């Protein structure tokens, strides 16, 4: 049984991380799936509007932050 080609390369991961940092985001972790999909997970930044949260969830987040 032969060895199959890599589905991703270290240089592809490096490019993805550098692009994320250049966009001004902080990298929390990088996930690579078996099919070669590279996902860069970023840290949550202070002061960023949570558009995906409902108004109730936004209110709860501000109450718990104090």
N, C-alpha and C positions, 0 to 999 in steps of 0.2 A: 504494500500500500504506500503510495507516494505522499509526500508532504504537500499540503495545499498552500497556496499563496496567502500571504497575510491580508486580512480584510482592511487593515489600516496601517499607517506607518507612524513612527515617532514624529516625523516632520509634520504630518498632518495634524497631530495633536498639538504640537508646538505652535503651528500657525493659528489654530483655533484659539488657543490661550492668549497668544500675543494680540490677536484681533479683539478679543474681549477686553483685555487690559487697555488697549489703545482707545476703546470706546468709553473708557472711564469707569468700568465696572470692576469689582473685586471678585476674583475667582474663589469659590468655596471648594469645588471639586470637579473632576472630569469623569464622565461615565462613557465607556466604550462598549457597545453591544456587539454580540457575535457577528452580526451582519455588517459591521464596520461603521455604524452610526456613532458619531462623536457628539456628546451632549456636554456643554459647559454649564455647570450650575453656579450661579453667582450668589454672593452674600447680599442680604437685605441691607439697603442703605437708609440711614436716617433721613427723614424729610421727603421721602418718595411717596407720591400719592398712590394709594391702593385702589385703583379703579375697579379691580375685580371684586372688591368687598362690598357688601351691602352697607347702607348707612348705619345699621345697628352694629355690624361687626367693626366698622371704623370707630364708632363711639366706644365699644368695648375695648378696643385696642388702645385708645387714648386714656381710658380710665385705668387700665392695668399698667400703663407706662408710668403713672405718677407714683 
